[in-house]
Amino acid sequence: MKNQLIKGLIGSIFATLSISAWADIQDVRDNLSKLRVPDGFKVDVYAEVPGARQMTLGTNGNVYVGTRGNKVYAVVDRNKDHKADQVVAILDDLTVGNGVAMVDGHLYVAEQHRITRYAAPDFDLTLPFKAMREVVYDKLPNKAHHGWRYIATGPDNKLYVTVGAPCNICDPTGIEASIISMNPDGSQVETFAKGVRNSVGLDFQPGTNTLFFTDNGVDLLGADIPHDELNAAPKAGLHFGFPYFAGGDARDPNWKNKTPPAAVTKPVAEFQAHSANLGFKFYSGKQFPSEYQGNAVIAQHGSWNRKEPVGYQLVRVTFDEQKQVKETKVFIDGWLSAEGEVWGRPNDVLQLPDGSLLVSDDYNGVIYRVSYDGKTQGKSAAAAAAPSTNQGETTLTGFAMPESVFASPNGVVYISEIGEFGKAGDGKITQIDANGARKTLADGLNDPKGLDMFNGQLYVADVDRVVSVDAQTGKQTVTAATSAFPRKPVFLNDIEIDGLGNVYVSDSGDDNGKSAGIFKITPAGKVTEVLRANAGIKRPNGLLMDGPDSLLVADFGTGKLFRLQLGGKKASVTLLNQGFGGADGLIRDAHGHLYVSDWAGGNVWQLAEPKATPQRIIQGYQSAADISLSADGQSLLVPDMKAGTLHSVPIQ
């Protein structure tokens, strides 16, 4: 009886603990409705991680999370449904294990006093990590004030570590108030940046490899001074002002008469005093709309000693074409109510492979996932379920990753369906007759993309070859096998055919534009490369004839529009326009209006001529792929690859 009573009490205790823990996370989920998010975005709880601070991504999708306590956690999403299946404390004996980074399969942890390395966590989370610990650097100042380190890997494969000043304001010694760099084995330690009071966020700008970092200003000078900062360090050896400058241009009264270094690098952006700008990432994913590409998304942790609290939000920093700061704006807020009540504190930002963002919150002990589906309107559930509102459109469903569409003069529409991306043999061409009847014209393809027709033959870009399909019989012929190309194609994308029967096909190359180019296939079957990767177009995609020996080219990699002039001794490339996100398809109507689809942002843009100001006429799709005109020229045909739909949208 006694044992049964004890068992009953233990069961009751565990049941109470379980219910209490669930109630806490349920409170967080309930509070998500208080967040103000842009149209098309949503915020969910990804994982419960006590004291979650800096995050880093493993090679298998595991997320490693530091804390200001003694633990580092591994967050596992086995089924890739974007919700954690398991949270494991893999280390529990650390001294402020805040900073985490992954380098060559090793997990690095920046503690208050040292940097340690742990092999192969992605291989097995049950390994004896304490016993496997390697100390790569043990000379960090062992001081608690601003002792939470952030760590990042640079394009040079070096480690970059923030070392805060051990004070509110003082004269730092040694490597205090700096950012240091070192090799992954702890050798060649250098002071990369000086005069940095308390940086708790750093990342490298894509395209320039410049180190950007946040820095928090001095406290106790007033409610609105000094500003917090975003700084840029394109090279080593720069000084960023502390303690001579308390933040921005502000001077502490006790330091205003002291002479700063001859050259102090000013911040590239400033934020409201005490908003506490911590971790951030440059957004390089494809899930968010194109205007987010290259933005810095910063977590504002919020004020601790201001009478009226500020911060507690995510902000965006946008950049111009020269990669210089353009403006700052609120991205997501609502963790701070209008009445000044705080229910969450964003801390760090991490981009997942699918282009969504994770945001840690050490106040609630959770990690949020910020995603974009292109259709949710603000916080309204009804709007989230509503279809696209492009006026007058009709929609066909049931396609397997439709990529390209072509309408023949007799009203028959052809659609390339990729199927499962990267899987050979499951791609096909679907035919839709003028009466709406649907059938498979050709199957057994790999990843068919661009389509065009010439003399009754439908030409298809199929990964690394070009195939022609007889529009009447469906008979397939390999027009240009892989071996026929002057180099192995990587990602054949769009097709355009001139009046002489020359077939132009774009090769978008790999994700970084390596091996990109444009090929020409003559009616006799000769294949030449008319544009190479070093010609200034990063990832050629959509093609459109623009007169004899002239092509308009959409650059999927940069969102730019170019003209490629052929026919001379050397092809020439001219930039015409930009701002099209994941620029994909190109088409021109009978009035000369040009249309550009934005695969990444789900938009279609109209231009009176190639250099005109773009007007967005279609929006709200998940991925607007290679577009075409209807047979009567009155509508745009837009495949939405991710949604598996084909849209017909009137344009006249």
C-alpha positions as CSV (number, residue, x, y, z in Angstrom):
1,M,0.0,0.0,0.0
2,K,2.8,2.3,0.9
3,N,4.6,1.7,-2.4
4,Q,1.4,2.3,-4.3
5,L,0.9,5.6,-2.4
6,I,4.4,6.7,-3.3
7,K,4.0,5.7,-6.9
8,G,0.7,7.6,-7.0
9,L,2.3,10.7,-5.5
10,I,5.2,10.5,-7.9
11,G,2.8,10.1,-10.8
12,S,0.8,13.1,-9.6
13,I,3.9,15.2,-9.4
14,F,5.1,14.4,-12.9
15,A,1.6,14.9,-14.2
16,T,1.5,18.3,-12.6
17,L,5.0,19.2,-14.0
18,S,3.9,18.1,-17.5
19,I,0.7,20.1,-17.4
20,S,2.5,23.2,-16.0
21,A,5.2,23.0,-18.8
22,W,2.5,22.6,-21.4
23,A,0.6,25.5,-20.1
24,D,3.7,27.7,-20.3
25,I,4.3,26.9,-24.0
26,Q,0.6,27.1,-24.7
27,D,0.7,30.6,-23.3
28,V,3.5,31.5,-25.7
29,R,1.5,30.0,-28.6
30,D,-1.6,32.0,-27.5
31,N,0.5,35.2,-27.4
32,L,1.7,34.7,-31.0
33,S,-1.6,36.3,-32.1
34,K,-0.3,39.6,-30.6
35,L,2.6,39.8,-33.1
36,R,2.3,42.2,-36.0
37,V,3.7,40.5,-39.1
38,P,3.8,41.6,-42.7
39,D,1.3,40.1,-45.1
40,G,2.2,36.6,-46.1
41,F,4.3,35.9,-43.0
42,K,3.5,33.8,-40.0
43,V,5.3,32.9,-36.7
44,D,5.2,29.5,-35.1
45,V,6.9,27.9,-32.1
46,Y,9.7,25.7,-33.4
47,A,11.1,24.4,-30.2
48,E,11.3,24.8,-26.4
49,V,14.9,25.6,-25.4
50,P,15.4,27.0,-21.9
51,G,17.5,30.3,-22.1
52,A,17.9,30.0,-25.9
53,R,20.6,32.4,-27.2
54,Q,22.9,32.1,-30.2
55,M,22.1,29.4,-32.7
56,T,24.0,27.5,-35.4
57,L,23.0,25.0,-38.0
58,G,24.5,21.5,-38.3
59,T,25.1,19.7,-41.6
60,N,22.1,17.4,-41.1
61,G,19.7,20.1,-40.0
62,N,20.2,20.0,-36.3
63,V,20.2,23.4,-34.6
64,Y,22.7,23.9,-31.8
65,V,21.7,26.5,-29.2
66,G,23.9,28.3,-26.6
67,T,22.7,29.8,-23.3
68,R,24.0,32.2,-20.7
69,G,24.0,29.3,-18.3
70,N,26.0,26.0,-18.3
71,K,24.2,24.2,-21.2
72,V,24.3,23.9,-24.9
73,Y,21.3,22.2,-26.6
74,A,20.8,20.3,-29.8
75,V,17.4,20.7,-31.5
76,V,16.4,17.8,-33.8
77,D,13.7,18.0,-36.5
78,R,13.8,14.4,-37.8
79,N,10.8,14.5,-40.1
80,K,11.5,18.0,-41.4
81,D,8.1,19.3,-40.6
82,H,9.7,22.5,-39.2
83,K,8.9,21.6,-35.6
84,A,11.3,20.1,-33.2
85,D,11.0,16.4,-32.4
86,Q,13.7,16.4,-29.7
87,V,15.7,18.8,-27.6
88,V,18.9,17.4,-26.1
89,A,21.3,19.0,-23.6
90,I,24.6,17.8,-25.0
91,L,26.7,19.9,-22.6
92,D,25.9,21.0,-19.0
93,D,29.2,22.1,-17.4
94,L,29.9,25.3,-19.2
95,T,30.7,28.8,-18.0
96,V,28.3,31.0,-20.0
97,G,28.1,28.7,-23.0
98,N,26.5,31.5,-25.1
99,G,28.3,31.3,-28.5
100,V,28.0,28.4,-30.9
101,A,29.3,27.8,-34.4
102,M,29.8,24.8,-36.8
103,V,33.0,24.4,-38.7
104,D,33.8,21.3,-40.8
105,G,31.5,19.1,-38.7
106,H,32.8,20.4,-35.4
107,L,30.8,22.3,-32.9
108,Y,32.6,25.3,-31.4
109,V,31.4,26.8,-28.1
110,A,32.5,30.3,-27.0
111,E,32.4,30.4,-23.2
112,Q,33.2,33.3,-21.0
113,H,36.8,32.3,-20.6
114,R,37.6,30.0,-23.5
115,I,36.7,28.4,-26.8
116,T,36.1,24.7,-27.0
117,R,35.5,22.2,-29.9
118,Y,33.5,19.0,-30.1
119,A,33.7,16.6,-32.9
120,A,30.8,15.0,-34.9
121,P,27.6,16.0,-33.0
122,D,25.7,15.5,-36.2
123,F,26.9,12.0,-36.2
124,D,25.7,11.0,-32.7
125,L,24.2,13.2,-30.0
126,T,24.9,10.6,-27.4
127,L,28.7,10.9,-27.7
128,P,30.6,11.7,-24.5
129,F,31.2,15.3,-25.5
130,K,32.7,16.4,-22.2
131,A,35.4,13.7,-22.6
132,M,35.9,14.7,-26.2
133,R,36.3,18.4,-25.4
134,E,39.3,20.2,-27.1
135,V,40.2,23.6,-25.8
136,V,41.4,25.6,-28.8
137,Y,41.7,29.0,-27.0
138,D,41.8,29.7,-23.2
139,K,42.8,33.4,-23.0
140,L,39.4,35.2,-23.1
141,P,39.0,37.6,-20.2
142,N,37.3,35.7,-17.5
143,K,35.0,38.5,-16.5
144,A,31.2,38.3,-16.1
145,H,30.3,41.8,-17.2
146,H,29.5,41.4,-20.9
147,G,31.0,38.0,-20.7
148,W,28.6,36.3,-23.1
149,R,30.5,35.7,-26.3
150,Y,29.2,35.4,-29.8
151,I,31.1,33.5,-32.5
152,A,30.9,33.2,-36.3
153,T,32.8,31.6,-39.1
154,G,34.1,34.0,-41.8
155,P,34.4,33.4,-45.6
156,D,38.1,32.9,-44.8
157,N,37.2,29.9,-42.6
158,K,38.5,31.8,-39.5
159,L,36.6,32.1,-36.2
160,Y,35.4,35.6,-35.2
161,V,34.6,36.1,-31.6
162,T,33.1,39.1,-29.8
163,V,34.9,40.2,-26.5
164,G,32.8,42.7,-24.7
165,A,34.2,45.4,-22.4
166,P,34.0,44.3,-18.7
167,C,32.2,47.4,-17.7
168,N,29.6,50.0,-18.6
169,I,32.4,52.4,-19.7
170,C,36.1,52.0,-18.9
171,D,39.5,51.9,-20.5
172,P,39.8,48.3,-21.9
173,T,43.0,46.3,-21.7
174,G,44.3,43.5,-23.8
175,I,41.7,42.1,-26.1
176,E,38.7,43.6,-24.2
177,A,36.2,45.6,-26.2
178,S,37.1,44.0,-29.5
179,I,36.4,41.3,-32.0
180,I,39.2,38.8,-32.4
181,S,39.8,36.2,-35.2
182,M,41.7,33.0,-35.2
183,N,42.2,29.8,-37.2
184,P,39.8,26.9,-36.2
185,D,42.6,25.3,-34.2
186,G,43.1,28.4,-32.1
187,S,46.3,29.6,-33.8
188,Q,47.1,33.0,-35.3
189,V,44.9,35.0,-33.0
190,E,44.5,38.6,-34.1
191,T,42.5,41.6,-33.0
192,F,40.3,42.2,-36.0
193,A,38.3,45.2,-34.7
194,K,38.8,47.5,-31.7
195,G,36.6,50.0,-29.8
196,V,33.6,47.6,-29.7
197,R,31.8,47.9,-26.4
198,N,29.4,45.0,-26.4
199,S,28.8,43.3,-29.7
200,V,26.4,40.3,-29.5
201,G,25.7,39.7,-33.2
202,L,27.9,39.4,-36.3
203,D,27.6,38.2,-39.8
204,F,29.3,38.5,-43.2
205,Q,27.5,40.4,-46.0
206,P,27.0,38.2,-49.1
207,G,28.7,39.6,-52.2
208,T,31.2,41.8,-50.2
209,N,32.3,39.4,-47.4
210,T,32.4,42.5,-45.1
211,L,32.0,41.7,-41.4
212,F,28.9,43.5,-40.0
213,F,28.3,43.6,-36.2
214,T,25.9,45.1,-33.8
215,D,27.1,47.1,-30.8
216,N,25.2,48.3,-27.8
217,G,25.8,51.8,-26.4
218,V,26.7,52.9,-22.9
219,D,24.0,52.8,-20.2
220,L,22.9,55.5,-17.7
221,L,23.4,58.6,-20.0
222,G,19.7,59.1,-20.6
223,A,16.6,57.5,-22.1
224,D,17.4,58.4,-25.7
225,I,21.2,58.4,-25.8
226,P,23.4,56.9,-27.0
227,H,22.2,55.1,-30.0
228,D,22.9,51.4,-30.6
229,E,24.9,50.6,-33.7
230,L,25.3,48.4,-36.8
231,N,28.9,48.6,-37.9
232,A,30.8,47.3,-41.0
233,A,34.4,46.2,-41.0
234,P,35.6,45.6,-44.5
235,K,39.2,45.1,-43.3
236,A,41.1,44.4,-40.1
237,G,42.5,47.1,-37.8
238,L,39.6,49.5,-37.7
239,H,38.6,51.3,-34.4
240,F,34.9,51.8,-33.7
241,G,35.1,54.5,-31.0
242,F,34.6,52.9,-27.5
243,P,35.1,54.3,-24.9
244,Y,35.8,57.7,-26.5
245,F,32.3,57.5,-28.1
246,A,29.5,56.0,-26.0
247,G,27.5,55.1,-29.1
248,G,27.1,56.9,-32.3
249,D,28.4,60.5,-31.9
250,A,27.5,60.7,-28.2
251,R,30.3,61.2,-25.6
252,D,30.3,60.2,-22.0
253,P,30.9,63.3,-19.8
254,N,33.9,61.6,-18.2
255,W,35.4,60.8,-21.6
256,K,34.6,63.8,-23.7
257,N,37.9,65.5,-23.1
258,K,40.0,62.4,-23.9
259,T,41.4,62.2,-27.4
260,P,40.1,59.4,-29.5
261,P,42.2,57.6,-32.2
262,A,42.9,59.6,-35.3
263,A,40.5,57.5,-37.4
264,V,37.3,56.2,-35.8
265,T,34.9,54.2,-38.1
266,K,31.4,55.5,-37.8
267,P,28.4,53.1,-37.7
268,V,26.6,52.4,-40.9
269,A,23.2,52.4,-39.1
270,E,21.9,53.5,-35.7
271,F,19.0,52.3,-33.7
272,Q,17.0,53.7,-30.8
273,A,18.9,53.9,-27.6
274,H,18.7,50.8,-25.3
275,S,16.8,48.8,-27.9
276,A,19.6,46.2,-27.5
277,N,20.3,44.9,-31.0
278,L,21.8,41.4,-30.6
279,G,22.0,38.6,-33.1
280,F,21.2,39.0,-36.8
281,K,21.6,37.4,-40.2
282,F,21.8,38.6,-43.8
283,Y,18.9,37.0,-45.5
284,S,19.9,35.0,-48.6
285,G,17.0,32.5,-48.8
286,K,14.4,32.3,-51.6
287,Q,11.3,31.8,-49.5
288,F,10.7,35.5,-48.5
289,P,9.7,38.1,-51.1
290,S,12.5,39.5,-53.3
291,E,12.7,42.8,-51.3
292,Y,14.0,40.8,-48.4
293,Q,17.0,39.5,-50.3
294,G,20.2,40.8,-48.8
295,N,18.4,42.4,-45.8
296,A,19.9,42.2,-42.4
297,V,17.3,40.9,-40.0
298,I,18.2,41.9,-36.4
299,A,16.8,40.8,-33.1
300,Q,16.2,43.6,-30.7
301,H,16.3,42.2,-27.2
302,G,14.8,45.3,-25.6
303,S,15.7,47.7,-22.9
304,W,16.4,46.8,-19.2
305,N,16.7,50.2,-17.5
306,R,14.5,52.5,-19.5
307,K,11.3,53.9,-17.9
308,E,9.4,53.3,-21.1
309,P,10.7,50.0,-22.6
310,V,11.8,49.9,-26.2
311,G,12.9,47.2,-28.6
312,Y,11.5,43.7,-28.3
313,Q,11.1,43.3,-32.1
314,L,12.8,42.2,-35.3
315,V,14.0,45.0,-37.6
316,R,15.2,44.9,-41.2
317,V,18.1,46.8,-42.6
318,T,17.9,47.2,-46.4
319,F,20.8,47.9,-48.7
320,D,21.1,49.6,-52.1
321,E,22.7,48.2,-55.3
322,Q,26.1,49.2,-54.0
323,K,25.5,47.1,-50.8
324,Q,25.3,50.3,-48.7
325,V,22.7,50.8,-46.0
326,K,19.5,52.3,-47.4
327,E,17.1,52.3,-44.5
328,T,16.0,50.5,-41.3
329,K,12.4,49.4,-40.7
330,V,10.3,47.2,-38.3
331,F,9.9,43.7,-39.6
332,I,7.9,42.0,-36.8
333,D,6.9,43.5,-33.5
334,G,4.3,42.9,-30.7
335,W,6.5,41.3,-28.0
336,L,6.0,44.6,-26.3
337,S,2.4,45.7,-25.9
338,A,1.1,49.3,-26.2
339,E,0.8,49.3,-22.5
340,G,4.5,48.6,-22.0
341,E,4.0,44.9,-21.1
342,V,6.8,42.6,-22.3
343,W,6.1,38.9,-23.1
344,G,9.1,38.0,-25.2
345,R,12.7,39.0,-26.0
346,P,14.2,38.1,-29.4
347,N,17.8,37.2,-29.2
348,D,19.3,35.7,-32.3
349,V,18.4,34.9,-35.9
350,L,19.3,31.8,-38.0
351,Q,18.3,31.0,-41.5
352,L,17.2,27.4,-42.3
353,P,17.8,25.8,-45.7
354,D,14.2,26.3,-46.8
355,G,14.6,30.1,-46.4
356,S,12.6,30.4,-43.2
357,L,14.2,32.1,-40.2
358,L,14.5,30.9,-36.6
359,V,14.5,33.5,-33.8
360,S,15.6,32.6,-30.3
361,D,13.8,34.1,-27.2
362,D,15.7,33.6,-23.9
363,Y,12.8,35.1,-21.9
364,N,10.3,32.5,-22.9
365,G,12.8,29.7,-23.5
366,V,11.6,29.1,-27.1
367,I,12.7,29.3,-30.7
368,Y,10.2,30.8,-33.2
369,R,10.1,30.0,-36.9
370,V,9.2,32.9,-39.2
371,S,8.0,31.6,-42.6
372,Y,6.4,33.1,-45.7
373,D,3.7,31.4,-47.8
374,G,2.8,34.4,-50.0
375,K,-0.9,34.3,-49.1
376,T,-1.5,35.0,-45.5
377,Q,-2.8,38.5,-45.0
378,G,-1.5,39.8,-41.6
379,K,-3.0,37.9,-38.7
380,S,-6.3,37.1,-40.3
381,A,-7.1,33.4,-40.5
382,A,-9.7,34.0,-43.1
383,A,-7.2,35.9,-45.2
384,A,-4.7,33.1,-44.7
385,A,-7.1,30.7,-46.4
386,A,-8.2,33.1,-49.1
387,P,-7.0,32.5,-52.7
388,S,-4.9,34.9,-54.7
389,T,-6.9,38.0,-55.6
390,N,-5.4,38.9,-58.9
391,Q,-8.5,40.2,-60.7
392,G,-10.3,37.9,-63.1
393,E,-7.9,35.0,-62.9
394,T,-8.8,31.4,-63.4
395,T,-6.8,28.5,-61.9
396,L,-6.0,24.9,-62.8
397,T,-4.7,22.6,-60.1
398,G,-3.1,19.2,-59.8
399,F,0.3,19.7,-61.4
400,A,3.6,18.3,-60.1
401,M,5.9,21.3,-59.9
402,P,4.8,23.0,-63.1
403,E,7.7,25.1,-64.4
404,S,7.1,26.4,-67.9
405,V,4.0,26.9,-70.2
406,F,3.5,27.5,-73.9
407,A,0.3,28.2,-75.7
408,S,0.2,27.3,-79.4
409,P,-1.8,29.5,-81.9
410,N,-4.6,26.9,-82.0
411,G,-5.2,27.3,-78.2
412,V,-3.5,24.1,-77.0
413,V,-1.4,24.7,-73.9
414,Y,1.7,22.7,-73.0
415,I,3.1,22.6,-69.4
416,S,6.4,21.1,-68.2
417,E,6.0,19.3,-64.9
418,I,9.2,18.6,-63.0
419,G,7.7,16.0,-60.7
420,E,10.1,15.4,-57.8
421,F,13.0,17.7,-58.2
422,G,16.3,15.9,-59.0
423,K,14.5,12.5,-59.6
424,A,15.2,11.2,-63.1
425,G,12.4,9.9,-65.2
426,D,9.3,11.3,-63.5
427,G,9.1,14.6,-65.5
428,K,6.5,15.1,-68.2
429,I,4.8,17.4,-70.6
430,T,1.1,17.9,-70.1
431,Q,-1.2,19.0,-72.9
432,I,-4.4,20.9,-72.3
433,D,-6.7,21.2,-75.3
434,A,-8.8,24.2,-76.1
435,N,-11.8,22.4,-74.7
436,G,-10.0,21.8,-71.3
437,A,-9.2,18.1,-71.8
438,R,-5.9,17.2,-70.2
439,K,-3.5,14.5,-71.2
440,T,0.2,13.5,-71.0
441,L,2.0,14.3,-74.2
442,A,5.4,13.1,-73.2
443,D,6.8,11.4,-70.0
444,G,10.0,9.8,-68.8
445,L,11.8,13.2,-68.7
446,N,14.1,14.2,-65.9
447,D,13.4,17.8,-64.7
448,P,11.8,19.4,-67.7
449,K,11.8,23.2,-67.6
450,G,11.8,25.8,-70.4
451,L,9.5,25.2,-73.5
452,D,9.3,26.7,-76.9
453,M,7.8,25.6,-80.3
454,F,9.1,25.6,-83.8
455,N,7.7,23.8,-86.9
456,G,5.4,21.6,-84.8
457,Q,8.2,20.5,-82.4
458,L,8.1,21.4,-78.8
459,Y,11.6,22.0,-77.5
460,V,12.3,21.2,-73.8
461,A,15.3,22.0,-71.6
462,D,15.7,18.8,-69.5
463,V,18.5,19.4,-67.0
464,D,21.6,18.7,-69.1
465,R,20.1,18.0,-72.6
466,V,17.5,19.5,-75.0
467,V,14.7,17.2,-76.2
468,S,12.1,17.9,-78.9
469,V,8.6,16.5,-78.7
470,D,6.3,16.2,-81.7
471,A,3.2,18.2,-80.8
472,Q,1.0,15.7,-82.6
473,T,2.4,12.3,-81.7
474,G,4.5,13.0,-78.6
475,K,7.5,11.3,-80.1
476,Q,10.7,12.4,-78.3
477,T,14.0,13.2,-80.0
478,V,17.2,14.3,-78.3
479,T,18.1,17.5,-80.1
480,A,21.3,18.0,-78.1
481,A,22.6,15.3,-75.8
482,T,24.9,16.2,-72.9
483,S,27.9,15.2,-74.9
484,A,27.0,17.6,-77.7
485,F,27.6,20.7,-75.5
486,P,31.1,22.2,-75.4
487,R,31.0,21.7,-71.6
488,K,28.7,19.7,-69.4
489,P,25.5,21.6,-68.7
490,V,24.6,22.1,-65.0
491,F,21.0,23.4,-64.9
492,L,19.5,24.0,-68.3
493,N,16.5,26.3,-67.7
494,D,14.8,28.4,-70.4
495,I,14.5,28.0,-74.2
496,E,14.0,30.6,-76.9
497,I,13.9,30.0,-80.7
498,D,14.5,32.6,-83.3
499,G,12.9,32.7,-86.8
500,L,15.7,30.7,-88.3
501,G,15.2,27.8,-86.0
502,N,18.3,28.5,-83.8
503,V,17.6,27.3,-80.3
504,Y,19.0,29.3,-77.3
505,V,19.0,27.7,-73.9
506,S,20.1,29.2,-70.6
507,D,22.2,27.3,-68.1
508,S,21.7,28.8,-64.6
509,G,24.7,26.9,-63.2
510,D,24.9,26.0,-59.6
511,D,23.5,28.0,-56.7
512,N,26.4,30.4,-56.9
513,G,26.3,30.7,-60.7
514,K,29.3,28.5,-61.3
515,S,29.3,27.1,-64.9
516,A,26.4,29.4,-65.9
517,G,26.0,30.5,-69.5
518,I,23.8,30.4,-72.6
519,F,24.1,27.9,-75.5
520,K,23.0,28.2,-79.1
521,I,21.9,25.1,-81.0
522,T,21.7,25.5,-84.8
523,P,19.2,23.6,-87.0
524,A,22.1,21.4,-88.0
525,G,22.7,20.5,-84.4
526,K,25.9,22.4,-83.7
527,V,26.1,23.6,-80.1
528,T,28.2,26.7,-79.1
529,E,28.4,28.7,-75.9
530,V,27.4,32.3,-76.7
531,L,27.6,33.5,-73.1
532,R,30.0,32.3,-70.3
533,A,29.8,32.7,-66.6
534,N,32.2,35.5,-66.4
535,A,30.2,37.8,-68.7
536,G,28.3,39.6,-65.9
537,I,25.1,37.6,-65.8
538,K,25.2,35.5,-62.6
539,R,22.4,32.9,-63.3
540,P,20.8,33.3,-66.7
541,N,17.2,32.1,-66.7
542,G,14.4,33.6,-68.9
543,L,15.2,34.3,-72.5
544,L,13.3,36.4,-75.0
545,M,14.3,37.4,-78.6
546,D,14.7,41.2,-78.8
547,G,15.4,41.6,-82.5
548,P,18.0,39.9,-84.7
549,D,20.9,38.5,-82.7
550,S,19.6,40.0,-79.5
551,L,18.3,38.4,-76.4
552,L,16.7,39.7,-73.2
553,V,18.0,37.7,-70.3
554,A,16.5,37.4,-66.8
555,D,19.1,36.8,-64.1
556,F,17.7,34.5,-61.5
557,G,20.7,35.1,-59.2
558,T,20.5,38.9,-59.0
559,G,17.0,39.8,-60.1
560,K,18.3,41.9,-63.0
561,L,17.3,42.2,-66.7
562,F,20.0,42.3,-69.3
563,R,20.3,42.6,-73.1
564,L,22.7,40.1,-74.7
565,Q,23.8,41.3,-78.2
566,L,25.1,38.6,-80.5
567,G,26.3,38.6,-84.0
568,G,29.6,40.5,-83.6
569,K,33.0,39.2,-82.9
570,K,32.2,39.3,-79.2
571,A,28.9,39.2,-77.4
572,S,28.1,42.3,-75.3
573,V,26.0,42.5,-72.2
574,T,24.0,45.6,-71.1
575,L,22.1,46.0,-67.8
576,L,18.6,47.3,-68.5
577,N,16.6,47.0,-65.2
578,Q,16.7,45.3,-61.8
579,G,14.6,44.5,-58.7
580,F,12.9,41.3,-60.0
581,G,13.8,39.0,-57.1
582,G,14.3,35.5,-58.5
583,A,13.8,36.7,-62.1
584,D,12.5,33.8,-64.1
585,G,10.2,34.1,-67.2
586,L,10.0,36.8,-69.9
587,I,7.3,37.5,-72.4
588,R,6.1,40.4,-74.5
589,D,2.5,41.1,-75.6
590,A,1.2,42.6,-78.8
591,H,1.5,46.2,-77.4
592,G,5.1,45.8,-76.7
593,H,4.7,45.5,-72.9
594,L,7.3,43.3,-71.3
595,Y,6.5,40.9,-68.4
596,V,8.9,39.5,-65.9
597,S,8.0,36.8,-63.4
598,D,9.6,36.6,-60.0
599,W,10.0,33.0,-58.8
600,A,11.2,33.9,-55.4
601,G,8.6,36.5,-54.6
602,G,5.6,35.1,-56.4
603,N,5.2,38.3,-58.5
604,V,4.8,39.3,-62.1
605,W,6.0,42.7,-63.3
606,Q,4.9,44.7,-66.3
607,L,7.2,47.2,-68.1
608,A,6.3,49.5,-71.0
609,E,9.7,48.8,-72.3
610,P,12.8,47.1,-70.9
611,K,14.2,50.2,-69.1
612,A,10.8,51.5,-67.8
613,T,9.8,51.5,-64.2
614,P,8.4,48.0,-63.4
615,Q,4.7,47.8,-62.3
616,R,3.7,44.8,-60.2
617,I,0.5,43.5,-61.7
618,I,0.4,40.0,-60.1
619,Q,1.3,39.0,-56.6
620,G,0.5,36.4,-54.0
621,Y,1.8,33.3,-55.6
622,Q,4.3,30.9,-54.0
623,S,6.6,30.8,-57.0
624,A,5.8,32.4,-60.3
625,A,7.8,30.4,-62.8
626,D,8.3,30.7,-66.6
627,I,5.3,32.7,-68.0
628,S,3.7,32.8,-71.4
629,L,0.8,34.5,-73.3
630,S,-2.5,32.8,-74.0
631,A,-3.3,32.1,-77.6
632,D,-5.4,35.2,-78.0
633,G,-2.8,37.4,-76.2
634,Q,-5.4,38.6,-73.7
635,S,-4.0,36.7,-70.6
636,L,-0.8,35.8,-68.9
637,L,-0.3,32.1,-68.2
638,V,1.6,31.7,-64.9
639,P,2.7,28.4,-63.4
640,D,3.0,28.4,-59.7
641,M,5.6,25.7,-59.2
642,K,5.3,25.3,-55.4
643,A,1.6,25.4,-55.4
644,G,1.2,23.0,-58.3
645,T,-1.2,25.4,-60.1
646,L,-1.5,27.2,-63.5
647,H,-3.1,30.6,-63.5
648,S,-4.6,32.6,-66.4
649,V,-4.7,36.3,-65.6
650,P,-6.3,38.9,-68.0
651,I,-3.9,41.7,-68.9
652,Q,-6.0,43.6,-71.5
